[in-house]
């Protein structure tokens, strides 16, 4: 049987943390999760990053470009719908034992909490935290 990886589903706000707050999310994920994981980026999240890299404010553009570089380290997962819907669908499919979602979006965090899905988010603009312990 192959190694089971935890799946980290990243949203747009999560991938923009390094550019916006200077926090290295990869080092922080390694510290927090203490296990092998795979970064999953739903296709609509990549589209949002591409849009912000072109049309956002100057600071959004540079954060989105850095987010796109980070996204290249992950696996792009198809999904035709809007980003939050793609994330919720993927999280439901993977289940609370199989994934965590990286997001700073409060509304999305609330929906994920209701599903029992652990969330990784920025705390005090300086490090990442998990909203609930992993099994």
C-alpha positions as CSV (number, residue, x, y, z in Angstrom):
1,X,0.0,0.0,0.0
2,X,1.3,3.4,-0.9
3,X,2.0,6.3,1.5
4,X,-1.1,8.3,2.3
5,X,-0.6,12.0,1.8
6,X,-2.7,14.6,3.6
7,X,-4.2,16.9,1.0
8,X,-3.9,20.6,1.5
9,X,-6.5,22.4,-0.6
10,X,-5.4,26.0,-1.1
11,X,-7.6,29.0,-1.9
12,X,-6.5,32.3,-3.4
13,X,-6.1,34.2,-0.1
14,X,-3.9,31.4,1.2
15,X,-1.6,31.4,-1.8
16,X,-1.3,35.2,-1.5
17,X,-0.1,35.1,2.2
18,X,3.6,35.1,1.3
19,X,3.3,38.1,-0.9
20,X,1.0,40.0,1.4
21,X,2.3,39.1,4.9
22,X,5.8,37.7,4.2
23,X,4.9,34.3,5.8
24,X,6.5,31.2,4.2
25,X,3.4,29.0,4.0
26,X,5.4,25.9,2.9
27,X,7.7,26.1,6.0
28,X,4.7,26.8,8.1
29,X,2.7,23.8,6.6
30,X,5.8,21.6,7.3
31,X,5.9,22.8,10.9
32,X,2.1,22.5,11.5
33,X,1.3,19.2,9.8
34,X,4.4,17.2,10.6
35,X,3.5,14.7,7.9
36,X,3.6,14.3,4.1
37,X,1.1,16.3,2.2
38,X,0.2,17.3,-1.3
39,X,-0.8,20.9,-2.2
40,X,-4.0,20.9,-4.3
41,X,-5.0,24.0,-6.2
42,X,-8.5,24.0,-7.7
43,X,-8.4,25.4,-11.3
44,X,-10.8,28.4,-10.4
45,X,-8.2,29.5,-7.7
46,X,-5.5,29.6,-10.4
47,X,-7.9,31.6,-12.6
48,X,-8.4,34.1,-9.7
49,X,-4.7,34.4,-9.2
50,X,-4.1,35.0,-12.9
51,X,-6.9,37.7,-12.9
52,X,-5.4,39.5,-9.8
53,X,-1.9,39.3,-11.3
54,X,-3.2,41.3,-14.3
55,X,-6.0,43.5,-12.9
56,X,-5.5,43.8,-9.2
57,X,-4.0,46.7,-7.2
58,X,-0.1,46.9,-7.4
59,X,0.2,44.9,-4.1
60,X,-2.4,42.4,-5.2
61,X,-0.6,41.9,-8.5
62,X,2.7,41.1,-6.9
63,X,1.1,38.8,-4.2
64,X,-0.9,37.0,-6.9
65,X,2.2,36.5,-9.0
66,X,4.0,34.9,-6.0
67,X,0.9,32.8,-5.4
68,X,1.1,31.5,-8.9
69,X,4.7,30.5,-8.4
70,X,3.7,28.6,-5.3
71,X,0.8,27.0,-7.1
72,X,3.3,25.4,-9.5
73,X,4.6,23.4,-6.6
74,X,1.1,21.9,-6.2
75,X,-1.3,19.9,-8.3
76,X,-3.9,21.7,-10.3
77,X,-7.3,20.1,-9.8
78,X,-10.0,20.7,-12.4
79,X,-13.2,22.4,-11.4
80,X,-15.4,24.5,-13.6
81,X,-17.3,26.2,-10.9
82,X,-16.5,29.3,-8.7
83,X,-13.4,28.9,-6.5
84,X,-15.2,28.4,-3.1
85,X,-17.6,25.9,-4.6
86,X,-14.7,23.9,-6.0
87,X,-12.9,24.0,-2.7
88,X,-16.0,22.8,-0.8
89,X,-16.7,20.0,-3.3
90,X,-13.1,18.8,-3.1
91,X,-13.0,19.0,0.7
92,X,-16.3,17.0,0.9
93,X,-14.8,14.4,-1.5
94,X,-11.5,14.0,0.5
95,X,-13.2,14.0,3.9
96,X,-12.1,15.4,7.2
97,X,-9.4,12.8,7.7
98,X,-7.9,13.3,4.2
99,X,-7.6,17.0,3.9
100,X,-7.2,20.4,5.3
101,X,-8.1,23.7,3.6
102,X,-5.8,26.7,3.6
103,X,-7.8,29.9,3.6
104,X,-8.2,33.3,5.2
105,X,-11.7,33.7,3.9
106,X,-14.0,33.9,7.0
107,X,-17.2,32.8,5.2
108,X,-15.4,29.8,3.6
109,X,-13.9,28.9,7.0
110,X,-17.4,28.9,8.6
111,X,-18.7,26.5,5.8
112,X,-15.7,24.2,6.3
113,X,-16.1,24.2,10.1
114,X,-19.8,23.1,9.6
115,X,-18.5,20.2,7.5
116,X,-15.9,19.3,10.2
117,X,-13.0,20.1,7.8
118,X,-9.8,21.4,9.5
119,X,-8.7,24.8,8.2
120,X,-5.2,26.3,8.1
121,X,-5.3,30.0,8.4
122,X,-3.0,33.0,9.2
123,X,-2.8,34.0,12.8
124,X,-1.5,37.4,14.0
125,X,-0.3,38.1,10.4
126,X,2.8,36.1,11.3
127,X,2.2,32.3,11.3
128,X,-0.3,29.7,10.3
129,X,-2.6,27.8,12.7
130,X,-4.9,24.9,12.4
131,X,-8.5,25.4,13.5
132,X,-8.9,21.9,14.8
133,X,-6.5,19.0,15.6
134,X,-5.9,16.4,12.9
135,X,-6.8,12.8,13.5
